[in-house]
Amino acid sequence: MVIHYKCPNCGSDMAFDSESGKLACESCGRLDDIEKFPKEFISNAFSENEAVEYHCKNCGAVIITDKDVTATTCSFCGAGVVLADRLSGDFAPAKVIPFTISKEEAMKAFKTWCKNGLLTPKGFMTADRIKSITGMYVPFWLYDLNSNAVIDAICTKVRSYSRGEYIYTETTYYDVYRNINLNYLRVPVDASEKMNDNLMDKLEPYDYNDLKDFNTPYLAGYIAEKYNYDDKQLFSRVKSRIDNYVESYIRSTISQYNTTSYKNKNIDIRQKNAYYTLLPVWMVCYDYNKSEHIFAMNGQTGKVVGKPPLSYKKVAAWFAGIGAITFVLLKIVAWIIGGGF
């Protein structure tokens, strides 16, 4: 089923506006609250082949999509469409963080980011070869987790002191026990097999105060995909992330000791809840030096991540500068030691 949101004033297609947080009509400028949008202006159309082929209610064109796409735009008339049947049952998101950065703002922010690259080529810094910038809702699981850590260890404190001509080292041993209970809320893991996990991790943090109950109008005018992995399949990945946090916390509770030897360390991490959530991402394709470079921007905060090309001349000059500074510092130290002051 294809969904269009028609403007009650002029009949044009409406799309989600990141600035106002409402459905907006580009033709007449009308804005509507998503929760109060009149149902009689929501146009539904069923296709002949619901699995892969849809028909645009606006112009009648056939919309062919990947099986994981849940929202897209018609390539003929440009209308934003939501494929509602792919957002039902197990694939119905619980939450969404709407875009707060428009396409124009994203383009401007990305160009500014390119210009700040100290070690990137001048040609890249001009940011004049952007092939595309696409607003996309990426499927994530947000986990609420509980961690219980039971620690039994032998720790030592070491001190040295002198008496007369002798230096003594005193080592005191301690039996240390810790029973730590920690809760972690809304730990995100992306659930799309197409997205680079490392890139998605670096987009954090998101401000979860902006989480909304999912409603299909948020997707109008953007691309969205459904998840490829459920919360059980991704639990090992979120567990590995939490393991690092728990280990760090354990170390902080015994940092006053000089050495630690664990007799027993048991960490139990359990899933309390998992929320299927759509998070906003601007994907930027940059054509530079006959190669495509892919970058991602947090659609809520504007944070840009990705690996830009490096200028080897700038890198060489940077290392040369560091070497020259080090040489000068060594000369100053030698001069001081030699009685220069």
SERO-4910 file (N, C-alpha, C, O; in steps of 0.05 Angstrom, whole numbers):
BEGIN
 pado doro    nc1    nc2    nc3   cac1   cac2   cac3    cc1    cc2    cc3    oc1    oc2    oc3
  Met    A     17    -24      0      0      0      0     18     25      0     36     28     16
  Val    A     12     43    -19     26     69    -21     10     91     -8    -14     93    -13
  Ile    A     23    107      9      9    129     23     19    156     13     43    160     12
  His    A      1    173      5      7    201     -1     -8    219     19    -31    212     27
  Tyr    A      4    241     26     -9    261     44    -15    285     27      3    300     19
  Lys    A    -41    289     21    -50    311      3    -57    336     19    -70    335     40
  Cys    A    -48    359      8    -53    384     21    -83    390     20    -95    390     -1
  Pro    A    -96    395     43   -125    402     44   -131    428     29   -154    432     21
  Asn    A   -111    446     25   -116    471     12   -115    468    -19   -134    476    -33
  Cys    A    -93    457    -29    -89    457    -58    -87    430    -71    -86    428    -95
  Gly    A    -85    408    -54    -84    381    -65    -56    372    -72    -53    349    -81
  Ser    A    -36    388    -68     -8    379    -73      1    360    -52    -11    357    -31
  Asp    A     23    346    -59     35    327    -39     49    342    -17     62    362    -21
  Met    A     46    332      7     59    344     30     82    326     40     81    301     35
  Ala    A    101    338     53    124    323     63    131    333     91    123    355     98
  Phe    A    146    317    106    153    325    133    174    347    131    194    346    116
  Asp    A    169    369    146    187    392    147    203    391    173    192    393    195
  Ser    A    230    390    170    248    386    193    248    411    211    253    409    235
  Glu    A    243    435    199    245    460    215    221    463    233    224    470    256
  Ser    A    197    458    223    173    461    238    164    436    253    148    437    272
  Gly    A    174    413    243    165    388    254    136    380    246    123    365    260
  Lys    A    127    392    224    100    387    214    100    378    185    121    379    172
  Leu    A     77    369    176     74    364    147     71    391    133     56    408    142
  Ala    A     86    394    111     87    420     97     80    416     68     88    396     55
  Cys    A     67    436     57     61    436     28     79    457     15     78    481     22
  Glu    A     95    448     -4    113    467    -18     98    486    -36    108    507    -43
  Ser    A     74    478    -45     59    494    -64     46    518    -51     49    541    -61
  Cys    A     32    514    -29     18    536    -17     28    544     11     20    564     22
  Gly    A     47    528     22     59    535     47     44    526     72     51    533     94
  Arg    A     22    511     68      6    501     91     23    483    109     39    467     99
  Leu    A     19    485    135     31    467    155     10    454    171    -10    466    179
  Asp    A     13    427    176     -6    412    191      8    396    213     29    384    208
  Asp    A     -3    395    237      6    377    258      3    348    249    -18    341    238
  Ile    A     23    332    253     22    304    245     -1    289    259    -15    274    246
  Glu    A     -3    294    285    -24    279    300    -52    287    292    -71    272    296
  Lys    A    -55    311    281    -82    322    276    -89    323    246   -109    334    238
  Phe    A    -71    311    229    -75    313    200   -101    298    193   -106    275    201
  Pro    A   -119    312    177   -145    300    170   -142    274    154   -129    273    133
  Lys    A   -155    253    164   -152    226    151   -163    226    122   -154    210    106
  Glu    A   -182    243    117   -194    243     90   -175    253     69   -180    249     45
  Phe    A   -152    265     77   -133    274     57   -108    256     56    -87    263     44
  Ile    A   -111    232     68    -90    212     66    -99    193     44   -119    179     46
  Ser    A    -83    192     22    -90    176     -1    -75    149      0    -51    148      2
  Asn    A    -91    127     -1    -80    100     -1    -84     87    -28   -105     90    -40
  Ala    A    -64     73    -37    -67     58    -62    -53     31    -60    -30     29    -50
  Phe    A    -67     10    -68    -55    -17    -67    -44    -24    -95    -55    -17   -115
  Ser    A    -21    -37    -94     -8    -45   -119    -16    -73   -127    -28    -88   -112
  Glu    A     -9    -80   -152    -15   -107   -162      4   -127   -150     -4   -150   -144
  Asn    A     28   -119   -146     48   -137   -135     60   -124   -110     79   -108   -112
  Glu    A     49   -130    -86     56   -116    -62     85   -121    -54     97   -105    -39
  Ala    A     98   -142    -64    124   -149    -55    146   -131    -65    163   -122    -50
  Val    A    145   -124    -91    167   -108   -102    158    -85   -119    173    -67   -124
  Glu    A    132    -84   -127    123    -63   -146    100    -48   -134     80    -60   -124
  Tyr    A    102    -21   -136     80     -4   -126     73     16   -148     89     20   -167
  His    A     50     28   -145     41     49   -164     37     75   -150     23     76   -129
  Cys    A     49     96   -161     45    123   -149     17    132   -154      7    133   -176
  Lys    A      3    139   -132    -25    148   -134    -26    175   -148    -46    183   -159
  Asn    A     -3    190   -147     -2    217   -157     -3    217   -188    -19    231   -201
  Cys    A     16    201   -200     19    202   -229     15    175   -242     14    174   -267
  Gly    A     12    154   -227      7    127   -238     33    112   -245     31     89   -254
  Ala    A     56    124   -241     81    111   -249     86     87   -231     77     87   -208
  Val    A    100     68   -242    108     44   -226    132     51   -209    152     62   -219
  Ile    A    130     44   -183    153     48   -165    165     21   -158    152      5   -144
  Ile    A    189     17   -167    203     -8   -161    223     -2   -139    239     16   -141
  Thr    A    221    -18   -117    238    -13    -94    252    -38    -85    243    -60    -91
  Asp    A    273    -35    -71    286    -56    -56    266    -67    -36    250    -52    -25
  Lys    A    267    -93    -29    248   -105    -11    249    -93     17    230    -96     33
  Asp    A    271    -79     24    274    -68     51    265    -39     54    263    -29     76
  Val    A    259    -26     31    251      2     31    222      5     42    204    -10     35
  Thr    A    219     24     60    192     30     71    182     57     64    158     63     67
  Ala    A    199     75     55    191    102     46    211    110     24    234    105     25
  Thr    A    200    124      4    217    133    -18    203    157    -32    184    168    -22
  Thr    A    213    164    -56    201    185    -72    196    174   -100    212    158   -110
  Cys    A    175    183   -113    169    175   -140    190    189   -158    192    213   -158
  Ser    A    204    173   -175    224    185   -192    212    201   -215    227    215   -229
  Phe    A    186    198   -220    174    213   -242    162    240   -233    167    260   -246
  Cys    A    147    240   -211    134    265   -203    146    276   -177    140    299   -170
  Gly    A    164    261   -165    177    271   -141    161    269   -115    171    278    -94
  Ala    A    138    257   -116    121    256    -92    133    237    -72    144    216    -79
  Gly    A    132    245    -46    141    227    -25    120    206    -19     96    213    -16
  Val    A    128    180    -18    109    159    -13    119    141     10    143    137     13
  Val    A    100    131     25    106    113     47     93     86     40     69     85     34
  Leu    A    108     65     42     98     38     36     89     25     61    103     11     75
  Ala    A     64     31     68     53     25     95     53     -5    101     57    -12    125
  Asp    A     49    -22     82     47    -51     88     74    -62     98     75    -82    111
  Arg    A     96    -47     92    122    -56    101    129    -45    129    150    -49    139
  Leu    A    110    -31    140    113    -19    167     93    -30    187     86    -17    207
  Ser    A     84    -54    181     63    -67    198     74    -91    212     96   -101    205
  Gly    A     60   -101    232     68   -125    247     95   -121    260     99   -101    274
  Asp    A    112   -140    257    139   -139    269    156   -116    259    175   -108    271
  Phe    A    149   -106    235    164    -85    223    153    -57    228    161    -38    215
  Ala    A    135    -55    247    124    -29    255    143    -16    276    145    -27    298
  Pro    A    156      6    269    174     19    289    158     28    314    135     36    312
  Ala    A    172     28    336    159     38    361    165     68    364    147     83    373
  Lys    A    189     77    356    197    104    361    211    115    336    219    101    318
  Val    A    213    142    335    227    155    314    238    182    325    225    195    341
  Ile    A    262    189    316    272    216    320    270    231    293    284    223    274
  Pro    A    253    251    291    249    265    265    274    281    258    290    289    275
  Phe    A    277    286    232    298    304    222    294    332    234    271    342    234
  Thr    A    315    344    243    314    372    251    331    389    234    331    414    236
  Ile    A    347    377    216    364    391    197    354    387    169    351    364    160
  Ser    A    348    409    155    337    407    128    359    400    108    383    400    116
  Lys    A    352    394     84    371    387     64    390    410     58    414    406     55
  Glu    A    379    434     57    396    458     52    415    462     75    439    469     71
  Glu    A    406    459    100    424    462    123    445    440    124    468    445    131
  Ala    A    437    416    116    456    394    115    478    399     94    502    394     99
  Met    A    470    409     71    489    416     50    509    437     59    533    435     55
  Lys    A    499    458     72    516    479     82    535    469    104    559    476    104
  Ala    A    525    453    122    541    442    144    563    424    133    585    424    143
  Phe    A    557    408    113    577    390    101    599    406     87    622    399     90
  Lys    A    591    427     73    612    443     60    630    456     80    654    458     76
  Thr    A    619    466    102    635    477    123    654    457    135    677    463    140
  Trp    A    644    432    139    661    411    149    684    405    130    707    400    140
  Cys    A    679    405    104    700    399     84    722    420     86    746    414     84
  Lys    A    714    445     90    733    467     90    751    467    115    773    479    115
  Asn    A    743    453    136    758    451    160    779    429    160    793    425    180
  Gly    A    781    414    139    800    392    138    828    402    135    836    411    113
  Leu    A    844    400    156    871    411    156    890    395    138    909    406    127
  Leu    A    884    369    134    903    352    119    890    341     93    900    322     81
  Thr    A    867    353     85    854    345     61    863    362     37    871    385     41
  Pro    A    861    351     13    869    366    -11    852    391    -15    829    391     -7
  Lys    A    864    412    -27    849    436    -32    824    432    -49    803    444    -45
  Gly    A    827    414    -69    804    408    -86    781    396    -71    758    401    -78
  Phe    A    786    380    -51    765    368    -35    752    389    -17    728    388    -12
  Met    A    768    408     -7    758    428     12    738    447     -1    722    460     13
  Thr    A    738    449    -27    719    467    -41    690    456    -39    671    471    -42
  Ala    A    688    430    -35    662    416    -33    643    422    -56    619    426    -53
  Asp    A    655    422    -80    638    428   -104    633    404   -121    624    406   -144
  Arg    A    638    380   -110    633    356   -126    614    337   -111    617    312   -113
  Ile    A    595    348    -97    575    332    -83    555    320   -103    541    335   -116
  Lys    A    555    294   -106    537    281   -125    509    279   -115    489    283   -130
  Ser    A    506    272    -90    479    270    -78    480    273    -48    500    267    -35
  Ile    A    457    281    -37    454    282     -8    425    273     -3    406    285    -12
  Thr    A    423    251     12    397    237     14    390    234     44    405    224     60
  Gly    A    366    243     50    355    240     77    343    212     81    326    204     65
  Met    A    353    198    101    345    170    104    340    164    133    356    171    151
  Tyr    A    319    149    139    314    139    166    326    111    167    318     93    153
  Val    A    346    108    185    361     83    188    349     67    211    344     78    233
  Pro    A    343     41    207    332     25    229    353     19    251    375     10    245
  Phe    A    345     24    275    362     18    299    346      3    319    321      4    319
  Trp    A    360    -12    336    348    -22    361    359     -6    384    384     -3    386
  Leu    A    342      4    401    351     17    426    346     -3    449    324    -11    454
  Tyr    A    368    -10    462    367    -30    483    367    -17    511    383      1    516
  Asp    A    351    -28    528    353    -23    557    365    -49    569    354    -70    566
  Leu    A    388    -46    583    402    -69    592    408    -67    622    411    -45    633
  Asn    A    410    -90    635    419    -92    662    445   -108    663    447   -129    651
  Ser    A    464    -98    679    489   -113    682    495   -117    711    495    -98    727
  Asn    A    501   -142    719    509   -148    746    537   -160    745    542   -180    731
  Ala    A    555   -147    759    583   -156    760    591   -163    788    589   -147    806
  Val    A    601   -188    791    611   -197    817    641   -202    815    650   -217    798
  Ile    A    656   -187    832    685   -187    830    697   -196    857    690   -187    878
  Asp    A    716   -215    855    732   -224    878    761   -222    870    770   -236    852
  Ala    A    776   -205    883    804   -200    875    822   -196    898    814   -190    920
  Ile    A    848   -199    893    869   -192    912    883   -168    901    894   -168    879
  Cys    A    883   -146    917    895   -121    908    918   -114    927    919   -123    950
  Thr    A    936    -98    917    958    -90    934    962    -60    934    956    -46    914
  Lys    A    973    -49    956    983    -22    957   1012    -23    964   1020    -37    983
  Val    A   1028     -9    949   1057    -10    952   1067     18    960   1060     38    947
  Arg    A   1084     19    981   1096     44    988   1126     40    994   1133     19   1003
  Ser    A   1142     60    988   1171     59    993   1178     81   1013   1167    103   1012
  Tyr    A   1196     74   1031   1206     94   1050   1235     88   1057   1245     65   1052
  Ser    A   1249    107   1068   1277    103   1074   1282    107   1104   1269    123   1117
  Arg    A   1301     91   1114   1311     94   1141   1341     92   1141   1353     71   1133
  Gly    A   1353    113   1148   1382    113   1147   1392    110   1119   1384    125   1101
  Glu    A   1409     91   1114   1420     86   1088   1403     67   1071   1410     61   1048
  Tyr    A   1381     57   1082   1366     36   1069   1339     47   1059   1326     64   1071
  Ile    A   1330     36   1036   1304     42   1024   1287     16   1026   1295     -5   1017
  Tyr    A   1264     19   1039   1246     -4   1043   1221     -2   1025   1211     20   1019
  Thr    A   1212    -25   1016   1187    -26   1000   1167    -43   1016   1173    -67   1023
  Glu    A   1144    -32   1022   1123    -46   1038   1099    -51   1020   1088    -33   1007
  Thr    A   1091    -76   1019   1067    -85   1003   1046    -95   1021   1050   -113   1037
  Thr    A   1022    -83   1020    999    -91   1036    978   -104   1017    971    -93    996
  Tyr    A    969   -127   1026    950   -143   1009    921   -139   1020    917   -138   1044
  Tyr    A    902   -137   1001    874   -134   1008    857   -154    993    861   -158    969
  Asp    A    838   -165   1007    816   -180    994    795   -161    986    783   -148   1003
  Val    A    789   -159    961    770   -139    951    746   -153    938    750   -171    921
  Tyr    A    723   -145    946    698   -157    935    680   -134    925    676   -114    938
  Arg    A    669   -138    901    651   -119    890    626   -134    879    629   -154    865
  Asn    A    603   -123    885    578   -133    873    564   -108    861    552    -92    875
  Ile    A    566   -105    834    559    -81    821    534    -86    803    533   -105    788
  Asn    A    514    -69    806    490    -70    790    487    -45    774    485    -23    785
  Leu    A    487    -47    748    486    -23    730    463    -26    710    458    -48    700
  Asn    A    450     -4    704    429     -4    683    438     16    661    447     38    667
  Tyr    A    434      7    636    440     24    613    415     27    597    402      7    591
  Leu    A    408     51    590    384     57    575    390     67    547    408     83    542
  Arg    A    374     57    528    375     66    500    402     64    488    413     84    477
  Val    A    414     41    489    440     36    476    434     29    446    420      9    441
  Pro    A    443     45    427    435     41    399    453     22    384    478     21    387
  Val    A    440      6    367    455    -11    348    440    -11    322    416    -16    321
  Asp    A    453     -4    299    439     -3    274    432    -31    264    448    -50    268
  Ala    A    409    -34    252    398    -60    245    396    -64    215    382    -82    205
  Ser    A    411    -48    199    411    -50    170    436    -63    161    458    -55    169
  Glu    A    434    -83    144    458    -97    133    472    -79    113    496    -85    107
  Lys    A    459    -59    102    472    -42     82    489    -20     94    509    -11     81
  Met    A    483    -12    118    497     10    130    523      1    143    524    -21    155
  Asn    A    544     18    141    569     12    154    566     15    185    560     37    194
  Asp    A    570     -6    200    566     -5    229    584     15    242    576     30    260
  Asn    A    609     16    233    628     35    245    620     64    241    622     81    258
  Leu    A    610     69    217    600     96    210    576    104    226    574    126    236
  Met    A    558     85    230    533     90    245    540     95    275    528    112    288
  Asp    A    559     79    285    567     83    314    578    111    319    573    123    339
  Lys    A    593    121    299    606    147    303    587    170    302    593    192    310
  Leu    A    562    165    291    542    186    290    531    194    317    519    215    321
  Glu    A    535    176    337    525    182    364    540    206    375    562    212    367
  Pro    A    528    219    395    503    212    407    479    226    395    481    247    382
  Tyr    A    455    214    398    430    226    392    417    236    418    422    225    439
  Asp    A    401    257    416    387    267    439    360    252    440    342    258    425
  Tyr    A    358    233    459    333    217    460    310    231    473    288    220    475
  Asn    A    314    256    481    291    272    490    273    278    467    249    285    471
  Asp    A    283    276    443    267    282    419    253    257    408    241    258    386
  Leu    A    255    235    422    241    210    412    211    215    411    199    226    429
  Lys    A    199    207    389    170    209    385    158    181    380    172    163    371
  Asp    A    133    178    388    119    153    380    118    153    349    112    173    337
  Phe    A    123    130    337    124    129    308     97    136    296     76    127    305
  Asn    A     99    152    274     76    159    258     85    162    229    106    175    224
  Thr    A     72    149    210     81    148    183     87    176    170    104    177    153
  Pro    A     73    198    177     79    223    164    108    233    168    118    248    152
  Tyr    A    121    224    189    149    232    193    167    222    169    188    234    164
  Leu    A    158    201    156    174    190    134    169    204    107    185    200     88
  Ala    A    148    219    105    140    231     79    162    250     69    170    269     82
  Gly    A    172    244     45    193    260     33    221    250     38    241    261     28
  Tyr    A    224    228     53    250    216     59    250    187     50    230    176     43
  Ile    A    274    175     51    277    147     46    279    133     73    291    144     92
  Ala    A    267    110     75    269     94    100    271     65     93    261     56     72
  Glu    A    283     50    111    286     21    108    277      7    133    278     18    155
  Lys    A    268    -18    129    261    -35    153    286    -50    161    306    -52    146
  Tyr    A    286    -61    185    309    -74    196    314   -101    182    296   -114    172
  Asn    A    340   -109    181    348   -135    171    354   -155    193    353   -179    189
  Tyr    A    360   -144    217    367   -161    240    349   -153    263    345   -129    269
  Asp    A    338   -173    277    321   -167    300    338   -163    325    363   -167    324
  Asp    A    325   -156    347    340   -149    371    356   -173    382    377   -169    395
  Lys    A    346   -197    379    360   -221    389    385   -226    372    406   -233    384
  Gln    A    384   -222    346    407   -226    329    430   -206    335    453   -212    331
  Leu    A    422   -182    344    442   -161    349    451   -159    379    467   -142    386
  Phe    A    440   -177    396    446   -175    424    476   -179    429    487   -165    447
  Ser    A    489   -197    415    518   -201    420    534   -176    414    554   -171    427
  Arg    A    525   -160    395    539   -136    388    536   -114    410    555   -101    418
  Val    A    511   -111    419    507    -91    440    520   -100    466    529    -83    482
  Lys    A    521   -126    471    534   -137    495    564   -131    495    575   -124    515
  Ser    A    576   -133    471    605   -127    470    611    -98    476    631    -91    487
  Arg    A    592    -80    468    596    -52    474    593    -47    504    609    -32    516
  Ile    A    573    -59    516    568    -55    545    591    -68    562    598    -58    583
  Asp    A    602    -90    552    624   -103    566    646    -82    571    658    -82    593
  Asn    A    652    -66    551    673    -46    554    666    -25    576    683    -17    592
  Tyr    A    641    -17    576    632      3    596    634     -9    624    643      4    643
  Val    A    625    -34    627    625    -47    653    654    -51    663    660    -45    686
  Glu    A    672    -60    645    700    -63    653    712    -37    662    727    -36    682
  Ser    A    705    -15    648    716     11    655    705     19    683    720     31    699
  Tyr    A    680     14    689    669     21    715    681      4    737    687     15    758
  Ile    A    686    -21    732    699    -38    752    726    -27    759    733    -25    783
  Arg    A    742    -20    739    768     -9    743    767     16    760    785     22    776
  Ser    A    747     33    755    745     58    770    740     53    800    747     70    816
  Thr    A    728     30    807    722     25    836    746     14    851    746     13    875
  Ile    A    767      6    836    791     -5    849    816      9    840    838     -2    842
  Ser    A    813     34    831    836     49    820    855     58    842    878     65    836
  Gln    A    847     56    868    865     65    889    886     45    896    905     50    911
  Tyr    A    884     21    884    905      0    889    926      1    867    921      9    844
  Asn    A    950     -9    874    972    -10    855    970    -33    836    976    -31    812
  Thr    A    961    -57    846    958    -80    829    932    -94    836    922    -92    858
  Thr    A    922   -109    816    897   -124    820    900   -151    807    907   -153    783
  Ser    A    894   -172    822    894   -199    811    866   -211    817    858   -215    840
  Tyr    A    852   -218    795    824   -227    798    824   -257    805    836   -274    791
  Lys    A    810   -264    827    805   -292    833    780   -302    819    778   -325    810
  Asn    A    761   -283    817    736   -289    803    724   -263    793    723   -243    807
  Lys    A    715   -263    768    701   -240    756    679   -250    738    683   -263    717
  Asn    A    654   -245    747    631   -255    732    614   -231    724    603   -217    742
  Ile    A    610   -227    699    594   -204    689    570   -216    673    573   -230    654
  Asp    A    546   -209    683    522   -219    670    506   -196    659    497   -178    674
  Ile    A    502   -195    633    488   -173    619    462   -185    608    462   -204    593
  Arg    A    440   -172    615    414   -182    605    398   -159    592    400   -136    600
  Gln    A    382   -167    573    365   -148    558    339   -145    573    325   -164    579
  Lys    A    332   -120    580    306   -114    593    285   -107    572    263   -117    572
  Asn    A    293    -89    553    275    -80    532    291    -74    507    315    -69    508
  Ala    A    277    -74    484    290    -66    459    268    -52    442    246    -63    439
  Tyr    A    274    -28    433    255    -12    418    264     -9    389    286      1    384
  Tyr    A    247    -18    370    253    -14    342    249     16    335    227     26    338
  Thr    A    270     29    328    270     59    325    283     67    299    302     55    289
  Leu    A    272     88    287    284    100    262    298    126    270    287    143    282
  Leu    A    324    128    262    340    151    268    348    165    242    353    152    222
  Pro    A    348    192    243    353    208    218    382    210    210    399    217    227
  Val    A    388    204    185    415    206    175    415    218    147    400    210    130
  Trp    A    433    238    142    437    248    115    462    233    104    483    234    116
  Met    A    458    219     82    480    205     68    490    223     45    474    231     28
  Val    A    516    228     45    528    246     26    547    230      8    565    216     18
  Cys    A    544    232    -18    562    219    -37    578    241    -51    567    259    -63
  Tyr    A    604    240    -48    623    261    -57    641    249    -78    655    229    -73
  Asp    A    641    260   -102    658    250   -124    683    267   -125    682    291   -132
  Tyr    A    705    255   -117    731    270   -117    753    252   -128    757    229   -120
  Asn    A    768    263   -147    791    250   -159    783    223   -170    797    203   -166
  Lys    A    761    222   -184    751    198   -198    743    175   -178    742    152   -186
  Ser    A    738    182   -153    730    163   -133    706    174   -117    705    198   -112
  Glu    A    688    156   -109    665    164    -93    672    161    -63    682    140    -55
  His    A    667    181    -48    671    181    -19    644    184     -5    629    203    -11
  Ile    A    638    166     13    612    166     26    615    177     55    632    168     70
  Phe    A    598    196     62    598    208     88    570    207     99    550    205     85
  Ala    A    568    207    126    542    207    139    540    231    158    560    239    171
  Met    A    516    242    160    512    265    179    488    258    197    467    249    187
  Asn    A    491    262    222    470    259    241    448    280    234    453    304    235
  Gly    A    424    270    227    402    287    218    390    303    241    372    320    236
  Gln    A    399    299    265    388    314    288    409    335    298    402    357    305
  Thr    A    435    327    298    456    344    310    474    357    289    487    377    295
  Gly    A    475    345    265    493    356    244    521    345    245    538    353    230
  Lys    A    527    326    263    553    314    265    559    299    239    543    283    230
  Val    A    583    303    228    591    290    203    613    269    209    632    275    223
  Val    A    610    246    197    631    225    200    637    213    172    621    214    154
  Gly    A    661    203    170    670    191    145    700    195    142    712    210    158
  Lys    A    712    183    123    741    184    119    747    200     94    745    190     72
  Pro    A    755    226     98    762    243     75    789    235     63    805    223     77
  Pro    A    794    242     38    820    237     26    841    255     39    835    277     49
  Leu    A    866    245     39    888    261     51    906    272     30    910    260      9
  Ser    A    917    296     35    937    308     18    964    299     29    972    307     51
  Tyr    A    979    283     13   1004    273     23   1025    296     26   1042    294     43
  Lys    A   1022    317     10   1039    340     14   1035    353     41   1054    361     55
  Lys    A   1009    357     48   1002    369     74   1011    351     97   1021    361    118
  Val    A   1008    325     94   1016    306    115   1046    307    119   1056    308    141
  Ala    A   1061    308     96   1091    309     98   1099    335    111   1118    336    126
  Ala    A   1086    357    103   1093    383    115   1087    384    145   1102    396    160
  Trp    A   1065    371    153   1057    370    181   1078    355    197   1087    365    219
  Phe    A   1087    332    187   1107    316    201   1134    331    202   1149    330    221
  Ala    A   1140    345    180   1165    361    179   1164    383    200   1184    389    213
  Gly    A   1140    395    203   1138    417    223   1141    406    251   1153    418    268
  Ile    A   1129    382    256   1132    370    283   1161    363    288   1171    367    310
  Gly    A   1175    353    267   1203    346    270   1220    371    276   1238    370    293
  Ala    A   1213    393    263   1229    418    267   1224    428    295   1243    437    308
  Ile    A   1199    427    305   1193    436    332   1208    419    353   1219    429    372
  Thr    A   1208    392    348   1222    374    367   1252    380    367   1264    380    389
  Phe    A   1263    386    344   1292    392    342   1298    417    358   1318    418    373
  Val    A   1281    438    355   1286    463    369   1284    459    399   1300    470    414
  Leu    A   1264    443    408   1260    438    437   1285    424    448   1293    430    470
  Leu    A   1295    404    433   1319    390    442   1343    408    445   1359    406    464
  Lys    A   1345    427    426   1368    446    427   1365    464    452   1385    470    465
  Ile    A   1340    473    458   1336    490    481   1342    475    507   1355    486    525
  Val    A   1333    449    509   1339    433    532   1369    430    536   1380    432    558
  Ala    A   1383    424    514   1412    421    515   1426    446    524   1445    446    540
  Trp    A   1415    469    515   1427    495    522   1423    501    552   1441    511    566
  Ile    A   1398    494    562   1393    498    591   1411    481    608   1423    490    627
  Ile    A   1414    455    600   1430    436    615   1459    446    615   1474    442    635
  Gly    A   1467    458    593   1495    468    591   1500    494    605   1522    505    603
  Gly    A   1479    504    619   1483    529    634   1476    554    619   1487    575    624
  Gly    A   1458    551    600   1450    574    584   1436    596    599   1438    620    592
  Phe    A   1423    589    621   1409    610    638   1425    616    662   1417    633    678
***
